[in-house]
Amino acid sequence: MADDQAERTVEARFEIVSFEETEYDLPDDGPKLTRVQLRKRYQGTIDGTGVTEVLTAQGPAGGGYVASERIDGVLDGRRGTFVIQHHGLADGADQRSDGSIVPHSGTGELATIAGRAMEREFQVLTLSYTL
């Protein structure tokens, strides 16, 4: 387990196990707007599931998203849940995602979790956190 005071950075691979997309604005010109509900399965340093609500803007060469995700499982041997809010932009092949753990969103043995979340590699969540 991590030292409770030291920041720790970990990576966890995930797979998307369900993807439900609803288009809610389809303009004649410009990006379409969608709402996506995702369910993820995490393996590695995080062993658990994620439930995510995503809003997207998707154009032919670029797009963006904002999301809230509750992760339920075991992180470095500690069981609980926490919520991350993240956002990302894509400009062709250049993609970036950043976010934060929502303050005071942790439960169980993760009740005091705080930190940042990002995705720099496809379907790999990187967390920098303290407990």
Secondary structure in CASP SS format (residue, H / E / C, confidence):
PFRMAT SS
TARGET T0000
AUTHOR 0000-0000-0000
METHOD secondary structure of the structure
MODEL  1
M C 1.00
A C 1.00
D C 1.00
D C 1.00
Q C 1.00
A C 1.00
E C 1.00
R E 1.00
T E 1.00
V E 1.00
E E 1.00
A E 1.00
R E 1.00
F E 1.00
E E 1.00
I E 1.00
V E 1.00
S E 1.00
F E 1.00
E E 1.00
E E 1.00
T E 1.00
E E 1.00
Y E 1.00
D E 1.00
L C 1.00
P C 1.00
D C 1.00
D C 1.00
G C 1.00
P C 1.00
K E 1.00
L E 1.00
T E 1.00
R E 1.00
V E 1.00
Q E 1.00
L E 1.00
R E 1.00
K E 1.00
R E 1.00
Y E 1.00
Q E 1.00
G E 1.00
T C 1.00
I E 1.00
D E 1.00
G E 1.00
T E 1.00
G E 1.00
V E 1.00
T E 1.00
E E 1.00
V E 1.00
L E 1.00
T E 1.00
A E 1.00
Q E 1.00
G C 1.00
P C 1.00
A C 1.00
G E 1.00
G E 1.00
G E 1.00
Y E 1.00
V E 1.00
A E 1.00
S E 1.00
E E 1.00
R E 1.00
I E 1.00
D E 1.00
G E 1.00
V E 1.00
L E 1.00
D C 1.00
G C 1.00
R E 1.00
R E 1.00
G E 1.00
T E 1.00
F E 1.00
V E 1.00
I E 1.00
Q E 1.00
H E 1.00
H E 1.00
G E 1.00
L E 1.00
A E 1.00
D E 1.00
G C 1.00
A C 1.00
D E 1.00
Q E 1.00
R E 1.00
S E 1.00
D E 1.00
G E 1.00
S E 1.00
I E 1.00
V C 1.00
P C 1.00
H C 1.00
S C 1.00
G C 1.00
T C 1.00
G H 1.00
E H 1.00
L H 1.00
A C 1.00
T C 1.00
I C 1.00
A E 1.00
G E 1.00
R E 1.00
A E 1.00
M E 1.00
E E 1.00
R E 1.00
E E 1.00
F C 1.00
Q C 1.00
V E 1.00
L E 1.00
T E 1.00
L E 1.00
S E 1.00
Y E 1.00
T E 1.00
L C 1.00
END
